[in-house]
Amino acid sequence: MSSVSPWLAYVIYDPPVSTEIKPKAGLEDIIATSSSICFIDGDRGILAYRGFDIHDLAPHATFEEVCYLLWHGRLPNRAELGDLQSQFGAGRALPDGVIRLLRQLPPSEAMDTLRTAASALAHYDRDASDDSPAANYRKAVRLTAQMGSLVAAIGRLEQNHGPIDPDPVMGFAANFLYQLTGTRPDALAVRALDCALVLHADHELNASTFAARVAAATLTDIHSAIVCGIGALKGPLHGGANAEVMKMLLDFGATASPEKVETTIREKLARKEKIPGFGHRVYKTMDPRAGHLRQLSKDLGKRSGQTHWVEMSERIEALVKGEKKLNPNVDFYSASMYYALGIPVSLYTPIFAVSRTSGWTAHVLEQYANNRLIRPRAEYTGPSVPQPWVPLEQR
Ligand SMILES: CC(C)(COP(=O)(O)OP(=O)(O)OC[C@H]1O[C@@H](n2cnc3c(N)ncnc32)[C@H](O)[C@@H]1OP(=O)(O)O)[C@@H](O)C(=O)NCCC(=O)NCCS
């Protein structure tokens, strides 16, 4: 006797998903939502936040101005910027419970610690149970401020030093470097980090932002959505690439000859290995962020007397472009730039997360403002339905 119920037999002859619609691997070029936050033209290499070209923002804007722009859709005036700076200053302190948690966790990758600690922040947030638009905005500001303090504290603890209290008066980039190193940074260091934060702040529906928006569309809380973003950013195909770039350069060694670098890269390409920091799903030309980071890397390298990393990077860029027609992405020159700033390699991806928290939260707020559950379909490729049910003792 068949174990198939009559209604199931009916279902198989009436497949609910059209077999004519084939999914595109990795959702390439699929428009999954509308958004007024970030514009990318991958063919012409254009990136703009709320209509402002990245080439204008990178040399002129501070990270705070860009946060305001992403959250409010326009640049702040002096008073509005002052207010946001005060809110950032007031929001930077980490709850004692989170510092204790950081000390208690076993030695871990910094991104794992950041993910857990960002989640823990929700338990201490004074607006935790309030999901009104005003409370969500306050949480976006506070979370962005706290992410900077968290990453600095994780860096300090990795070096067996205690966390440093934030300075509420310093700008975002300056305070981060101060909390990380314990010394007040000079103007070039602050400008370089500020520019890197501006360049990483948002990038349309990149994998981590999409993850955060999918979570937000269930109307879960903003901390949960950002934790999803952190988890997605960690992967080596996304934000994890900047640390992989520096590991590759360090593997070559500071004194590696150009010939050695060239031969090794050619061998990697011949083996079809991916070179971290190259290629992009959307840009078919130069990533507009990479040129700014290359220049910062050169400026900082000159100052520290360590130009070899950026020179090695430029040789790799020329080779990979020539061999594979692939351009460097945002992660490639951020590696040598952070290294010249004296930032430990383990913090490269966490710093990306600090900056991207501004973009993630802007997208989450936009999602909440006009929400519908994000729930796509899958093309079914499994066994035919129904499979005969075989009782356990007969399998
Ligand atoms: C960014 C990335 C994930 C985009 O992926 P994608 O759009 O799915 O592109 P694919 O991985 O399918 O790559 C397309 C082709 O280019 C090659 N390619 C892509 N990136 C490459 C890289 N960094 N090094 C060498 N070859 C690369 C692939 O091997 C593939 O070649 P094939 O067609 O001969 O098989 C991919 O370029 C990559 O893995 N880059 C390295 C990691 C990185 O830097 N990530 C940060 C992104 S900002």
The ligand as a Tripos MOL2 file, in Angstrom:
@<TRIPOS>MOLECULE
LIG
   48    50     1     0     0
SMALL
NO_CHARGES

@<TRIPOS>ATOM
      1 C1         35.2960   39.7230   -4.9290 C.3       1 LIG1
      2 C2         34.9660   38.3450   -5.4840 C.3       1 LIG1
      3 C3         34.4180   37.4850   -4.3690 C.3       1 LIG1
      4 C4         33.9090   38.5260   -6.5640 C.3       1 LIG1
      5 O1         33.4700   37.2520   -6.8880 O.3       1 LIG1
      6 P1         32.6000   36.8930   -8.1800 P.3       1 LIG1
      7 O2         31.9360   38.0750   -8.7290 O.co2     1 LIG1
      8 O3         31.7590   35.7430   -7.7720 O.co2     1 LIG1
      9 O4         33.6830   36.4580   -9.2360 O.3       1 LIG1
     10 P2         34.2860   35.0110   -9.4020 P.3       1 LIG1
     11 O5         34.8520   34.5270   -8.1150 O.co2     1 LIG1
     12 O6         33.2580   34.1570  -10.0630 O.co2     1 LIG1
     13 O7         35.4650   35.2940  -10.3940 O.3       1 LIG1
     14 C5         35.3280   35.4180  -11.8270 C.3       1 LIG1
     15 C6         36.6390   34.9770  -12.4610 C.3       1 LIG1
     16 O8         37.7120   35.8470  -12.0540 O.3       1 LIG1
     17 C7         38.6700   35.1140  -11.2880 C.3       1 LIG1
     18 N1         39.0160   35.9030  -10.1120 N.ar      1 LIG1
     19 C8         38.1730   36.6800   -9.3900 C.ar      1 LIG1
     20 N2         38.8340   37.2520   -8.3810 N.ar      1 LIG1
     21 C9         40.0900   36.8080   -8.4730 C.ar      1 LIG1
     22 C10        41.2290   37.0500   -7.7040 C.ar      1 LIG1
     23 N3         41.1870   37.8480   -6.6390 N.pl3     1 LIG1
     24 N4         42.3900   36.4560   -8.0530 N.ar      1 LIG1
     25 C11        42.4430   35.6600   -9.1410 C.ar      1 LIG1
     26 N5         41.3940   35.3950   -9.9220 N.ar      1 LIG1
     27 C12        40.2190   35.9560   -9.5840 C.ar      1 LIG1
     28 C13        37.9800   33.8360  -10.8630 C.3       1 LIG1
     29 O9         38.8850   32.7970  -10.6040 O.3       1 LIG1
     30 C14        37.0830   33.5770  -12.0310 C.3       1 LIG1
     31 O10        37.8960   33.0630  -13.0720 O.3       1 LIG1
     32 P3         37.3260   31.9360  -14.0660 P.3       1 LIG1
     33 O11        36.1700   32.5930  -14.7750 O.co2     1 LIG1
     34 O12        38.4940   31.6260  -14.9230 O.co2     1 LIG1
     35 O13        36.8890   30.8030  -13.1930 O.co2     1 LIG1
     36 C15        36.2190   37.7030   -6.1010 C.3       1 LIG1
     37 O14        36.7810   38.5780   -7.0510 O.3       1 LIG1
     38 C16        37.2340   37.3350   -5.0560 C.2       1 LIG1
     39 O15        37.1490   36.2420   -4.4800 O.2       1 LIG1
     40 N6         38.2490   38.2160   -4.7740 N.am      1 LIG1
     41 C17        39.2270   37.9370   -3.7740 C.3       1 LIG1
     42 C18        38.6630   38.2500   -2.3910 C.3       1 LIG1
     43 C19        38.4830   39.7370   -2.1950 C.2       1 LIG1
     44 O16        39.3560   40.5310   -2.4690 O.2       1 LIG1
     45 N7         37.3190   40.1140   -1.6440 N.am      1 LIG1
     46 C20        37.0070   41.4750   -1.3230 C.3       1 LIG1
     47 C21        35.9390   41.9990   -2.2040 C.3       1 LIG1
     48 S1         35.6910   43.7420   -1.9620 S.3       1 LIG1
@<TRIPOS>BOND
     1     1     2 1
     2     2     3 1
     3     2     4 1
     4     2    36 1
     5     4     5 1
     6     5     6 1
     7     6     7 2
     8     6     8 1
     9     6     9 1
    10     9    10 1
    11    10    11 2
    12    10    12 1
    13    10    13 1
    14    13    14 1
    15    14    15 1
    16    15    16 1
    17    15    30 1
    18    16    17 1
    19    17    18 1
    20    17    28 1
    21    18    19 ar
    22    18    27 ar
    23    19    20 ar
    24    20    21 ar
    25    21    22 ar
    26    21    27 ar
    27    22    23 1
    28    22    24 ar
    29    24    25 ar
    30    25    26 ar
    31    26    27 ar
    32    28    29 1
    33    28    30 1
    34    30    31 1
    35    31    32 1
    36    32    33 2
    37    32    34 1
    38    32    35 1
    39    36    37 1
    40    36    38 1
    41    38    39 2
    42    38    40 1
    43    40    41 1
    44    41    42 1
    45    42    43 1
    46    43    44 2
    47    43    45 1
    48    45    46 1
    49    46    47 1
    50    47    48 1
@<TRIPOS>SUBSTRUCTURE
     1 LIG1         1 GROUP 0 **** ****
